[in-house]
Amino acid sequence: MIHNERSLFTMLAFIWAEDRNHLIGTHGRLPWHLPDDLRYFKATTLHHTILMGRRTWDSLPTKPLPERTNIVLTHRPLTTPGVQTLGSVMAVQKYITEHPDETVFIIGGRSLFEAFMNVVDRLYVTRIDHAFPAGDAYMVPWDEAAFTVIQDTPGQVSEKAPWPHRFMIYARRS
């Protein structure tokens, strides 16, 4: 766990989708197919830095995600062109400090969300109004009182994705 040194970060954000029970994954995959959320994720993270753990990296269908700086936190360096590896939370802190003009989006997994929960500036949450069958990855608890909703946008429901959902952005209170 890192200390609450908010001055280290110009903009650190989390982005994830969850169901009513805070489910975020099942066997390394999303438990749903929600094209609206995939478009939102892409539009939000495009031209920014995305940071993920090794299991999240392994779950991506396209590697690296195009038009983003891809960073993987892992003890086993990757040799994939277009991806940078960092070996520790301290190395992530150093990267962020050395790139103060970047927005860094943590996209998973749970241990990264846990490690940076005390210093994250923004939360981009897709809330799906449905309870999917239990999975094996749930979002870490977070103190909603520490954040303010700055945007709440309803998503597009479709025949193939019939679950009501909302795109919510939270900013940490000063």
N, CA, C and O atoms as a DFTB+ gen file, in Angstrom:
696 C
 N C O
     1  1       0.852      -1.174       0.000
     2  2       0.000       0.000       0.000
     3  2       0.893       1.231       0.000
     4  3       1.889       1.268       0.722
     5  1       0.557       2.227      -0.789
     6  2       1.336       3.454      -0.795
     7  2       0.685       4.466       0.127
     8  3      -0.495       4.355       0.460
     9  1       1.453       5.437       0.530
    10  2       0.939       6.476       1.412
    11  2       0.143       7.491       0.616
    12  3       0.285       7.574      -0.604
    13  1      -0.679       8.250       1.281
    14  2      -1.505       9.246       0.612
    15  2      -0.667      10.481       0.300
    16  3      -0.681      11.469       1.034
    17  1       0.062      10.394      -0.806
    18  2       0.915      11.492      -1.243
    19  2       0.353      12.020      -2.551
    20  3       0.950      11.830      -3.611
    21  1      -0.786      12.676      -2.477
    22  2      -1.485      13.120      -3.670
    23  2      -0.645      14.035      -4.549
    24  3      -0.904      14.147      -5.747
    25  1       0.358      14.691      -3.973
    26  2       1.180      15.593      -4.771
    27  2       1.989      14.840      -5.829
    28  3       2.494      15.449      -6.773
    29  1       2.114      13.517      -5.675
    30  2       2.841      12.733      -6.668
    31  2       2.102      12.679      -8.006
    32  3       2.727      12.483      -9.048
    33  1       0.788      12.850      -7.986
    34  2      -0.010      12.555      -9.159
    35  2      -0.692      13.795      -9.710
    36  3      -1.373      14.521      -8.986
    37  1      -0.499      14.026     -11.005
    38  2      -1.254      15.069     -11.655
    39  2      -2.678      14.566     -11.871
    40  3      -3.640      15.255     -11.533
    41  1      -2.812      13.376     -12.427
    42  2      -4.134      12.800     -12.643
    43  2      -4.003      11.291     -12.692
    44  3      -3.482      10.728     -13.655
    45  1      -4.477      10.651     -11.655
    46  2      -4.535       9.199     -11.608
    47  2      -6.005       8.831     -11.570
    48  3      -6.764       9.349     -10.750
    49  1      -6.408       7.928     -12.467
    50  2      -7.818       7.555     -12.577
    51  2      -7.953       6.036     -12.616
    52  3      -7.059       5.329     -13.082
    53  1      -9.073       5.556     -12.124
    54  2      -9.457       4.159     -12.282
    55  2     -10.586       4.130     -13.294
    56  3     -11.384       5.064     -13.373
    57  1     -10.650       3.060     -14.065
    58  2     -11.790       2.847     -14.952
    59  2     -12.156       1.378     -14.891
    60  3     -11.314       0.501     -15.081
    61  1     -13.447       1.122     -14.620
    62  2     -13.924      -0.259     -14.548
    63  2     -15.435      -0.282     -14.734
    64  3     -16.109       0.744     -14.649
    65  1     -15.944      -1.478     -14.989
    66  2     -17.384      -1.721     -15.049
    67  2     -17.712      -2.753     -13.987
    68  3     -16.936      -3.674     -13.735
    69  1     -18.891      -2.583     -13.358
    70  2     -19.299      -3.516     -12.310
    71  2     -20.801      -3.723     -12.351
    72  3     -21.556      -2.871     -12.819
    73  1     -21.219      -4.891     -11.841
    74  2     -22.654      -5.142     -11.733
    75  2     -23.155      -4.674     -10.373
    76  3     -22.410      -4.051      -9.617
    77  1     -24.412      -4.971     -10.059
    78  2     -25.006      -4.539      -8.782
    79  2     -24.227      -5.013      -7.562
    80  3     -24.218      -4.349      -6.526
    81  1     -23.575      -6.161      -7.690
    82  2     -22.836      -6.749      -6.569
    83  2     -21.340      -6.431      -6.614
    84  3     -20.557      -7.037      -5.884
    85  1     -20.945      -5.496      -7.458
    86  2     -19.557      -5.055      -7.611
    87  2     -18.681      -6.093      -8.308
    88  3     -17.455      -6.039      -8.207
    89  1     -19.301      -7.034      -9.011
    90  2     -18.579      -8.027      -9.792
    91  2     -17.873      -7.328     -10.945
    92  3     -18.466      -6.495     -11.630
    93  1     -16.596      -7.671     -11.158
    94  2     -15.842      -7.078     -12.268
    95  2     -15.233      -8.131     -13.190
    96  3     -14.799      -7.799     -14.293
    97  1     -15.191      -9.406     -12.757
    98  2     -14.583     -10.420     -13.599
    99  2     -14.924     -11.843     -13.217
   100  3     -15.264     -12.148     -12.074
   101  1     -14.818     -12.707     -14.223
   102  2     -15.027     -14.138     -14.046
   103  2     -13.999     -14.872     -14.896
   104  3     -14.013     -14.770     -16.122
   105  1     -13.121     -15.602     -14.252
   106  2     -12.096     -16.393     -14.952
   107  2     -11.297     -15.535     -15.949
   108  3     -11.039     -15.956     -17.076
   109  1     -10.912     -14.335     -15.516
   110  2     -10.087     -13.471     -16.361
   111  2     -10.816     -12.786     -17.494
   112  3     -10.181     -12.262     -18.409
   113  1     -12.128     -12.779     -17.451
   114  2     -12.905     -12.135     -18.509
   115  2     -14.010     -11.302     -17.891
   116  3     -14.339     -11.463     -16.716
   117  1     -14.581     -10.410     -18.689
   118  2     -15.761      -9.683     -18.251
   119  2     -16.944     -10.639     -18.259
   120  3     -17.061     -11.454     -19.174
   121  1     -17.817     -10.562     -17.274
   122  2     -18.977     -11.458     -17.229
   123  2     -20.101     -11.063     -18.181
   124  3     -21.148     -11.711     -18.195
   125  1     -19.910     -10.034     -18.961
   126  2     -20.945      -9.528     -19.862
   127  2     -20.286      -9.050     -21.137
   128  3     -19.072      -8.849     -21.193
   129  1     -21.108      -8.872     -22.162
   130  2     -20.641      -8.205     -23.383
   131  2     -21.503      -6.964     -23.529
   132  3     -22.691      -7.053     -23.837
   133  1     -20.901      -5.817     -23.308
   134  2     -21.624      -4.552     -23.311
   135  2     -20.905      -3.592     -24.270
   136  3     -20.035      -2.831     -23.848
   137  1     -21.271      -3.629     -25.567
   138  2     -20.574      -2.807     -26.555
   139  2     -20.519      -1.319     -26.190
   140  3     -19.522      -0.654     -26.467
   141  1     -21.572      -0.799     -25.577
   142  2     -21.601       0.606     -25.166
   143  2     -20.459       0.906     -24.192
   144  3     -19.816       1.951     -24.285
   145  1     -20.216      -0.008     -23.266
   146  2     -19.134       0.174     -22.305
   147  2     -17.770       0.054     -22.979
   148  3     -16.851       0.797     -22.635
   149  1     -17.623      -0.856     -23.921
   150  2     -16.352      -0.996     -24.639
   151  2     -16.026       0.284     -25.415
   152  3     -14.877       0.724     -25.448
   153  1     -17.056       0.877     -26.042
   154  2     -16.844       2.157     -26.754
   155  2     -16.451       3.258     -25.770
   156  3     -15.558       4.059     -26.047
   157  1     -17.125       3.291     -24.620
   158  2     -16.823       4.293     -23.595
   159  2     -15.385       4.135     -23.089
   160  3     -14.650       5.115     -22.969
   161  1     -14.998       2.904     -22.796
   162  2     -13.632       2.631     -22.344
   163  2     -12.607       3.143     -23.368
   164  3     -11.650       3.834     -23.016
   165  1     -12.826       2.794     -24.618
   166  2     -11.894       3.210     -25.663
   167  2     -11.837       4.731     -25.781
   168  3     -10.751       5.312     -25.805
   169  1     -12.995       5.375     -25.854
   170  2     -13.032       6.836     -26.003
   171  2     -12.396       7.542     -24.813
   172  3     -11.753       8.579     -24.976
   173  1     -12.571       6.989     -23.623
   174  2     -12.049       7.624     -22.410
   175  2     -10.548       7.459     -22.274
   176  3      -9.861       8.380     -21.832
   177  1     -10.028       6.293     -22.649
   178  2      -8.603       6.008     -22.435
   179  2      -7.723       6.322     -23.639
   180  3      -6.499       6.366     -23.507
   181  1      -8.313       6.540     -24.801
   182  2      -7.542       6.801     -26.019
   183  2      -6.583       7.967     -25.816
   184  3      -6.962       9.005     -25.273
   185  1      -5.341       7.791     -26.256
   186  2      -4.281       8.796     -26.180
   187  2      -3.821       9.077     -24.742
   188  3      -3.215      10.113     -24.471
   189  1      -4.109       8.162     -23.840
   190  2      -3.652       8.269     -22.459
   191  2      -2.822       7.049     -22.107
   192  3      -2.634       6.155     -22.932
   193  1      -2.334       7.016     -20.902
   194  2      -1.579       5.874     -20.390
   195  2      -2.541       4.947     -19.666
   196  3      -3.356       5.388     -18.856
   197  1      -2.436       3.648     -19.968
   198  2      -3.206       2.655     -19.226
   199  2      -2.216       1.765     -18.481
   200  3      -1.195       1.346     -19.027
   201  1      -2.539       1.495     -17.244
   202  2      -1.697       0.687     -16.371
   203  2      -2.517      -0.497     -15.904
   204  3      -3.663      -0.347     -15.483
   205  1      -1.923      -1.674     -15.981
   206  2      -2.652      -2.886     -15.596
   207  2      -1.705      -3.897     -14.977
   208  3      -0.488      -3.820     -15.141
   209  1      -2.290      -4.843     -14.264
   210  2      -1.535      -5.970     -13.751
   211  2      -1.361      -7.025     -14.824
   212  3      -1.962      -6.947     -15.896
   213  1      -0.535      -8.006     -14.526
   214  2      -0.211      -9.056     -15.504
   215  2      -1.454      -9.854     -15.926
   216  3      -1.618     -10.144     -17.112
   217  1      -2.328     -10.212     -14.983
   218  2      -3.511     -10.996     -15.351
   219  2      -4.457     -10.191     -16.232
   220  3      -5.075     -10.749     -17.139
   221  1      -4.581      -8.888     -15.981
   222  2      -5.405      -8.045     -16.860
   223  2      -4.786      -8.017     -18.252
   224  3      -5.494      -8.143     -19.251
   225  1      -3.469      -7.853     -18.318
   226  2      -2.754      -7.885     -19.601
   227  2      -3.044      -9.192     -20.334
   228  3      -3.374      -9.186     -21.520
   229  1      -2.920     -10.308     -19.622
   230  2      -3.141     -11.617     -20.244
   231  2      -4.565     -11.769     -20.758
   232  3      -4.797     -12.533     -21.695
   233  1      -5.523     -11.062     -20.168
   234  2      -6.929     -11.194     -20.567
   235  2      -7.291     -10.341     -21.782
   236  3      -8.359     -10.533     -22.361
   237  1      -6.429      -9.406     -22.181
   238  2      -6.763      -8.518     -23.300
   239  2      -6.781      -9.281     -24.625
   240  3      -5.860     -10.047     -24.907
   241  1      -7.815      -9.082     -25.436
   242  2      -7.857      -9.755     -26.739
   243  2      -6.881      -9.132     -27.738
   244  3      -6.397      -9.822     -28.635
   245  1      -6.592      -7.857     -27.598
   246  2      -5.660      -7.144     -28.472
   247  2      -4.533      -6.620     -27.608
   248  3      -4.780      -5.957     -26.601
   249  1      -3.296      -6.908     -27.989
   250  2      -2.149      -6.473     -27.186
   251  2      -1.105      -5.837     -28.085
   252  3      -0.747      -6.411     -29.113
   253  1      -0.621      -4.693     -27.728
   254  2      -1.137      -3.751     -26.744
   255  2      -2.378      -3.046     -27.283
   256  3      -2.669      -3.100     -28.478
   257  1      -3.111      -2.379     -26.374
   258  2      -4.268      -1.614     -26.832
   259  2      -3.754      -0.425     -27.646
   260  3      -2.912       0.332     -27.162
   261  1      -4.241      -0.253     -28.854
   262  2      -3.703       0.783     -29.739
   263  2      -3.967       2.206     -29.258
   264  3      -4.943       2.482     -28.561
   265  1      -3.068       3.091     -29.655
   266  2      -3.153       4.530     -29.410
   267  2      -3.210       4.887     -27.933
   268  3      -3.822       5.880     -27.540
   269  1      -2.563       4.059     -27.122
   270  2      -2.420       4.297     -25.684
   271  2      -1.032       3.842     -25.277
   272  3      -0.463       2.944     -25.897
   273  1      -0.487       4.451     -24.244
   274  2       0.744       3.948     -23.653
   275  2       0.339       2.811     -22.726
   276  3      -0.380       3.029     -21.750
   277  1       0.795       1.603     -23.025
   278  2       0.442       0.413     -22.258
   279  2       1.557       0.091     -21.277
   280  3       2.706      -0.096     -21.678
   281  1       1.224       0.026     -19.993
   282  2       2.188      -0.335     -18.961
   283  2       1.615      -1.499     -18.167
   284  3       0.448      -1.485     -17.774
   285  1       2.457      -2.515     -17.935
   286  2       2.049      -3.678     -17.174
   287  2       2.926      -3.769     -15.930
   288  3       4.154      -3.749     -16.019
   289  1       2.283      -3.869     -14.778
   290  2       3.000      -4.078     -13.524
   291  2       3.186      -5.580     -13.367
   292  3       2.215      -6.310     -13.166
   293  1       4.425      -6.043     -13.458
   294  2       4.730      -7.466     -13.389
   295  2       6.181      -7.670     -12.980
   296  3       7.045      -6.838     -13.256
   297  1       6.428      -8.784     -12.322
   298  2       7.808      -9.138     -11.964
   299  2       8.501      -9.866     -13.115
   300  3       9.722     -10.022     -13.115
   301  1       7.710     -10.310     -14.097
   302  2       8.259     -10.996     -15.264
   303  2       8.152     -10.064     -16.474
   304  3       7.073      -9.932     -17.052
   305  1       9.243      -9.425     -16.859
   306  2       9.183      -8.469     -17.979
   307  2       8.604      -9.098     -19.243
   308  3       8.809     -10.280     -19.520
   309  1       7.892      -8.294     -19.987
   310  2       7.311      -8.704     -21.268
   311  2       8.201      -8.197     -22.394
   312  3       8.887      -7.186     -22.247
   313  1       8.185      -8.895     -23.500
   314  2       8.977      -8.455     -24.653
   315  2       8.076      -8.012     -25.802
   316  3       8.545      -7.863     -26.930
   317  1       6.826      -7.806     -25.536
   318  2       5.868      -7.380     -26.556
   319  2       6.172      -5.940     -26.971
   320  3       6.232      -5.055     -26.119
   321  1       6.366      -5.694     -28.283
   322  2       6.575      -4.325     -28.728
   323  2       5.376      -3.443     -28.344
   324  3       4.227      -3.874     -28.439
   325  1       5.651      -2.229     -27.919
   326  2       4.587      -1.289     -27.596
   327  2       4.073      -1.384     -26.182
   328  3       3.074      -0.748     -25.847
   329  1       4.734      -2.169     -25.335
   330  2       4.321      -2.261     -23.940
   331  2       5.557      -2.085     -23.056
   332  3       6.644      -2.576     -23.359
   333  1       5.352      -1.383     -21.978
   334  2       6.416      -1.158     -21.002
   335  2       6.056      -1.941     -19.744
   336  3       4.883      -2.022     -19.380
   337  1       7.052      -2.516     -19.081
   338  2       6.778      -3.202     -17.822
   339  2       7.447      -2.451     -16.682
   340  3       8.528      -1.880     -16.828
   341  1       6.777      -2.471     -15.559
   342  2       7.310      -1.930     -14.313
   343  2       7.198      -3.040     -13.274
   344  3       6.225      -3.794     -13.267
   345  1       8.200      -3.140     -12.395
   346  2       8.278      -4.276     -11.498
   347  2       7.739      -4.073     -10.102
   348  3       7.712      -5.020      -9.316
   349  1       7.303      -2.857      -9.763
   350  2       6.825      -2.627      -8.392
   351  2       5.933      -1.394      -8.339
   352  3       5.918      -0.574      -9.257
   353  1       5.186      -1.284      -7.234
   354  2       4.356      -0.098      -7.013
   355  2       5.246       1.137      -6.956
   356  3       4.867       2.197      -7.453
   357  1       6.430       1.008      -6.353
   358  2       7.360       2.146      -6.291
   359  2       7.777       2.589      -7.700
   360  3       7.919       3.785      -7.955
   361  1       7.972       1.640      -8.603
   362  2       8.327       1.984      -9.984
   363  2       7.169       2.717     -10.673
   364  3       7.392       3.619     -11.480
   365  1       5.945       2.326     -10.351
   366  2       4.769       3.025     -10.891
   367  2       4.749       4.457     -10.365
   368  3       4.543       5.399     -11.131
   369  1       4.964       4.622      -9.062
   370  2       4.997       5.964      -8.477
   371  2       6.051       6.824      -9.182
   372  3       5.801       7.986      -9.504
   373  1       7.215       6.247      -9.413
   374  2       8.305       6.986     -10.081
   375  2       7.881       7.374     -11.500
   376  3       8.110       8.507     -11.925
   377  1       7.267       6.447     -12.233
   378  2       6.809       6.736     -13.589
   379  2       5.847       7.918     -13.576
   380  3       5.985       8.852     -14.366
   381  1       4.879       7.868     -12.680
   382  2       3.866       8.928     -12.624
   383  2       4.512      10.266     -12.273
   384  3       4.165      11.297     -12.849
   385  1       5.438      10.247     -11.341
   386  2       6.146      11.473     -10.958
   387  2       6.927      12.053     -12.144
   388  3       6.983      13.270     -12.321
   389  1       7.523      11.181     -12.946
   390  2       8.337      11.612     -14.082
   391  2       7.502      11.998     -15.305
   392  3       8.043      12.522     -16.279
   393  1       6.211      11.747     -15.266
   394  2       5.313      12.084     -16.382
   395  2       4.110      12.862     -15.855
   396  3       2.975      12.394     -15.943
   397  1       4.365      14.058     -15.304
   398  2       3.293      14.789     -14.604
   399  2       2.169      15.291     -15.502
   400  3       1.103      15.642     -14.996
   401  1       2.372      15.336     -16.810
   402  2       1.332      15.849     -17.693
   403  2       0.420      14.759     -18.239
   404  3      -0.506      15.046     -18.997
   405  1       0.677      13.508     -17.857
   406  2      -0.118      12.399     -18.364
   407  2      -1.272      12.072     -17.433
   408  3      -1.175      12.229     -16.216
   409  1      -2.350      11.620     -18.019
   410  2      -3.406      10.982     -17.241
   411  2      -3.127       9.490     -17.298
   412  3      -2.994       8.911     -18.377
   413  1      -3.040       8.882     -16.142
   414  2      -2.789       7.448     -16.053
   415  2      -4.068       6.773     -15.578
   416  3      -4.573       7.072     -14.496
   417  1      -4.591       5.853     -16.400
   418  2      -5.780       5.090     -16.067
   419  2      -5.373       3.698     -15.606
   420  3      -4.751       2.947     -16.358
   421  1      -5.723       3.356     -14.376
   422  2      -5.545       1.984     -13.922
   423  2      -6.785       1.231     -14.375
   424  3      -7.912       1.606     -14.054
   425  1      -6.550       0.140     -15.142
   426  2      -7.674      -0.600     -15.718
   427  2      -7.866      -1.968     -15.053
   428  3      -8.757      -2.718     -15.454
   429  1      -7.069      -2.302     -14.069
   430  2      -7.198      -3.573     -13.353
   431  2      -5.842      -4.197     -13.132
   432  3      -4.870      -3.794     -13.771
   433  1      -5.754      -5.110     -12.299
   434  2      -6.772      -5.761     -11.562
   435  2      -6.937      -5.200     -10.141
   436  3      -6.511      -4.101      -9.787
   437  1      -7.579      -6.040      -9.394
   438  2      -7.989      -5.687      -8.044
   439  2      -6.814      -5.206      -7.185
   440  3      -6.960      -4.230      -6.450
   441  1      -5.669      -5.859      -7.259
   442  2      -4.534      -5.470      -6.407
   443  2      -4.018      -4.077      -6.756
   444  3      -3.556      -3.355      -5.872
   445  1      -4.089      -3.690      -8.025
   446  2      -3.692      -2.326      -8.392
   447  2      -4.703      -1.317      -7.880
   448  3      -4.327      -0.250      -7.395
   449  1      -5.997      -1.652      -7.985
   450  2      -7.015      -0.767      -7.427
   451  2      -6.779      -0.592      -5.925
   452  3      -6.881       0.519      -5.406
   453  1      -6.471      -1.668      -5.241
   454  2      -6.198      -1.593      -3.794
   455  2      -4.984      -0.722      -3.496
   456  3      -5.023       0.119      -2.598
   457  1      -3.917      -0.922      -4.243
   458  2      -2.660      -0.223      -3.974
   459  2      -2.778       1.284      -4.128
   460  3      -2.090       2.032      -3.434
   461  1      -3.647       1.744      -5.034
   462  2      -3.720       3.167      -5.336
   463  2      -5.027       3.840      -4.898
   464  3      -5.255       5.007      -5.215
   465  1      -5.874       3.125      -4.183
   466  2      -7.178       3.671      -3.782
   467  2      -7.046       4.956      -2.965
   468  3      -7.880       5.851      -3.098
   469  1      -6.035       5.064      -2.140
   470  2      -5.893       6.251      -1.287
   471  2      -5.397       7.486      -2.031
   472  3      -5.428       8.586      -1.479
   473  1      -4.946       7.328      -3.259
   474  2      -4.389       8.477      -3.987
   475  2      -5.059       8.750      -5.335
   476  3      -4.718       9.721      -6.011
   477  1      -6.000       7.906      -5.723
   478  2      -6.649       8.104      -7.017
   479  2      -7.447       9.405      -7.009
   480  3      -8.080       9.761      -6.015
   481  1      -7.401      10.103      -8.144
   482  2      -8.094      11.385      -8.290
   483  2      -9.505      11.234      -8.847
   484  3     -10.431      11.903      -8.389
   485  1      -9.669      10.354      -9.837
   486  2     -10.954      10.205     -10.525
   487  2     -11.306       8.733     -10.646
   488  3     -10.435       7.869     -10.755
   489  1     -12.607       8.472     -10.624
   490  2     -13.120       7.125     -10.819
   491  2     -14.105       7.172     -11.982
   492  3     -15.055       7.956     -11.968
   493  1     -13.881       6.346     -12.972
   494  2     -14.775       6.211     -14.122
   495  2     -15.436       4.836     -13.986
   496  3     -14.810       3.807     -14.240
   497  1     -16.694       4.835     -13.587
   498  2     -17.375       3.588     -13.249
   499  2     -18.576       3.381     -14.159
   500  3     -19.446       4.245     -14.262
   501  1     -18.616       2.235     -14.813
   502  2     -19.820       1.835     -15.516
   503  2     -20.593       0.950     -14.552
   504  3     -20.144      -0.141     -14.201
   505  1     -21.747       1.424     -14.131
   506  2     -22.585       0.672     -13.184
   507  2     -23.697      -0.018     -13.981
   508  3     -24.552       0.634     -14.580
   509  1     -23.661      -1.346     -13.969
   510  2     -24.638      -2.140     -14.698
   511  2     -25.728      -2.567     -13.717
   512  3     -25.446      -3.198     -12.698
   513  1     -26.963      -2.221     -14.032
   514  2     -28.084      -2.511     -13.143
   515  2     -28.594      -3.935     -13.384
   516  3     -29.706      -4.153     -13.864
   517  1     -27.730      -4.893     -13.030
   518  2     -28.051      -6.304     -13.188
   519  2     -27.106      -7.079     -12.286
   520  3     -25.957      -6.681     -12.095
   521  1     -27.586      -8.187     -11.731
   522  2     -26.732      -9.069     -10.933
   523  2     -26.393     -10.290     -11.785
   524  3     -27.254     -11.127     -12.057
   525  1     -25.143     -10.382     -12.200
   526  2     -24.697     -11.517     -12.999
   527  2     -24.362     -12.677     -12.064
   528  3     -24.164     -12.460     -10.869
   529  1     -24.294     -13.906     -12.585
   530  2     -23.884     -15.015     -11.726
   531  2     -22.530     -14.707     -11.084
   532  3     -21.682     -14.051     -11.688
   533  1     -22.344     -15.179      -9.883
   534  2     -21.117     -14.887      -9.129
   535  2     -19.873     -15.186      -9.952
   536  3     -19.816     -16.156     -10.709
   537  1     -18.890     -14.329      -9.781
   538  2     -17.614     -14.515     -10.449
   539  2     -16.506     -14.635      -9.428
   540  3     -16.751     -14.980      -8.272
   541  1     -15.289     -14.351      -9.852
   542  2     -14.163     -14.488      -8.942
   543  2     -13.400     -13.187      -8.717
   544  3     -12.380     -13.185      -8.027
   545  1     -13.876     -12.084      -9.288
   546  2     -13.205     -10.794      -9.084
   547  2     -14.259      -9.720      -8.809
   548  3     -15.181      -9.509      -9.597
   549  1     -14.097      -9.060      -7.685
   550  2     -15.007      -7.997      -7.267
   551  2     -14.199      -6.739      -7.016
   552  3     -13.045      -6.809      -6.592
   553  1     -14.806      -5.583      -7.279
   554  2     -14.126      -4.314      -7.041
   555  2     -13.859      -4.147      -5.551
   556  3     -14.664      -4.546      -4.708
   557  1     -12.714      -3.551      -5.247
   558  2     -12.386      -3.291      -3.848
   559  2     -13.368      -2.268      -3.289
   560  3     -13.823      -1.385      -4.017
   561  1     -13.696      -2.378      -2.011
   562  2     -14.571      -1.366      -1.413
   563  2     -13.892       0.007      -1.456
   564  3     -12.675       0.123      -1.309
   565  1     -14.703       1.028      -1.660
   566  2     -14.165       2.389      -1.645
   567  2     -15.174       3.302      -0.977
   568  3     -16.377       3.041      -0.978
   569  1     -14.663       4.362      -0.417
   570  2     -15.465       5.299       0.362
   571  2     -16.115       6.326      -0.561
   572  3     -15.474       7.292      -0.975
   573  1     -17.388       6.113      -0.879
   574  2     -18.070       7.044      -1.786
   575  2     -18.140       8.451      -1.208
   576  3     -18.237       9.416      -1.967
   577  1     -18.095       8.594       0.113
   578  2     -18.130       9.921       0.740
   579  2     -16.865      10.724       0.443
   580  3     -16.861      11.946       0.592
   581  1     -15.797      10.054       0.026
   582  2     -14.543      10.741      -0.297
   583  2     -14.556      11.310      -1.716
   584  3     -13.609      11.981      -2.125
   585  1     -15.624      11.043      -2.463
   586  2     -15.714      11.468      -3.863
   587  2     -17.037      12.175      -4.118
   588  3     -18.010      11.985      -3.389
   589  1     -17.057      12.988      -5.159
   590  2     -18.243      13.685      -5.615
   591  2     -18.557      13.224      -7.036
   592  3     -17.656      13.117      -7.867
   593  1     -19.818      12.952      -7.316
   594  2     -20.210      12.612      -8.682
   595  2     -20.129      13.882      -9.522
   596  3     -20.764      14.886      -9.201
   597  1     -19.350      13.835     -10.590
   598  2     -19.243      15.004     -11.467
   599  2     -19.912      14.766     -12.822
   600  3     -20.128      15.702     -13.592
   601  1     -20.239      13.493     -13.101
   602  2     -20.970      13.199     -14.330
   603  2     -21.708      11.885     -14.141
   604  3     -21.172      10.937     -13.569
   605  1     -22.940      11.835     -14.625
   606  2     -23.774      10.636     -14.553
   607  2     -24.564      10.573     -15.856
   608  3     -25.505      11.340     -16.060
   609  1     -24.172       9.651     -16.736
   610  2     -24.759       9.573     -18.064
   611  2     -25.363       8.191     -18.285
   612  3     -24.667       7.189     -18.122
   613  1     -26.636       8.113     -18.651
   614  2     -27.212       6.794     -18.935
   615  2     -26.603       6.199     -20.195
   616  3     -26.296       6.910     -21.151
   617  1     -26.431       4.869     -20.177
   618  2     -25.902       4.167     -21.337
   619  2     -27.009       3.722     -22.276
   620  3     -28.194       3.824     -21.957
   621  1     -26.606       3.228     -23.436
   622  2     -27.540       2.758     -24.459
   623  2     -27.848       1.280     -24.246
   624  3     -26.949       0.441     -24.296
   625  1     -29.093       0.971     -24.014
   626  2     -29.524      -0.421     -23.903
   627  2     -29.839      -0.916     -25.309
   628  3     -30.373      -0.170     -26.130
   629  1     -29.508      -2.176     -25.584
   630  2     -29.777      -2.751     -26.903
   631  2     -30.305      -4.175     -26.739
   632  3     -30.330      -4.719     -25.635
   633  1     -30.723      -4.761     -27.846
   634  2     -31.207      -6.142     -27.816
   635  2     -30.124      -7.088     -27.313
   636  3     -30.399      -7.987     -26.518
   637  1     -28.894      -6.885     -27.777
   638  2     -27.787      -7.765     -27.398
   639  2     -27.229      -7.443     -26.016
   640  3     -26.560      -8.282     -25.413
   641  1     -27.489      -6.267     -25.516
   642  2     -27.012      -5.842     -24.191
   643  2     -28.177      -5.154     -23.474
   644  3     -28.235      -3.926     -23.408
   645  1     -29.100      -5.951     -22.939
   646  2     -30.349      -5.401     -22.413
   647  2     -30.268      -4.817     -20.999
   648  3     -31.294      -4.456     -20.424
   649  1     -29.080      -4.724     -20.445
   650  2     -28.952      -4.280     -19.057
   651  2     -28.828      -2.764     -18.966
   652  3     -27.935      -2.182     -19.583
   653  1     -29.704      -2.117     -18.211
   654  2     -29.538      -0.678     -17.993
   655  2     -28.178      -0.422     -17.334
   656  3     -27.740      -1.192     -16.479
   657  1     -27.528       0.646     -17.733
   658  2     -26.214       0.974     -17.159
   659  2     -25.996       2.476     -17.215
   660  3     -26.642       3.191     -17.981
   661  1     -25.068       2.936     -16.385
   662  2     -24.758       4.362     -16.281
   663  2     -23.253       4.527     -16.287
   664  3     -22.525       3.708     -15.727
   665  1     -22.792       5.590     -16.923
   666  2     -21.383       5.946     -16.896
   667  2     -21.236       7.057     -15.866
   668  3     -21.738       8.165     -16.056
   669  1     -20.550       6.756     -14.785
   670  2     -20.422       7.712     -13.687
   671  2     -18.956       8.110     -13.523
   672  3     -18.057       7.271     -13.577
   673  1     -18.740       9.396     -13.323
   674  2     -17.389       9.886     -13.054
   675  2     -17.413      10.550     -11.679
   676  3     -18.263      11.392     -11.388
   677  1     -16.469      10.151     -10.854
   678  2     -16.333      10.688      -9.510
   679  2     -14.989      11.405      -9.399
   680  3     -13.988      10.943      -9.946
   681  1     -14.971      12.522      -8.699
   682  2     -13.735      13.252      -8.397
   683  2     -13.519      13.214      -6.875
   684  3     -14.456      13.351      -6.088
   685  1     -12.270      13.027      -6.502
   686  2     -11.955      13.022      -5.078
   687  2     -12.233      14.399      -4.499
   688  3     -11.877      15.418      -5.092
   689  1     -12.872      14.420      -3.336
   690  2     -13.129      15.696      -2.643
   691  2     -11.813      16.257      -2.131
   692  3     -10.920      15.507      -1.736
   693  1     -11.699      17.562      -2.140
   694  2     -10.469      18.214      -1.667
   695  2     -10.370      18.178      -0.160
   696  3      -9.400      18.681       0.407
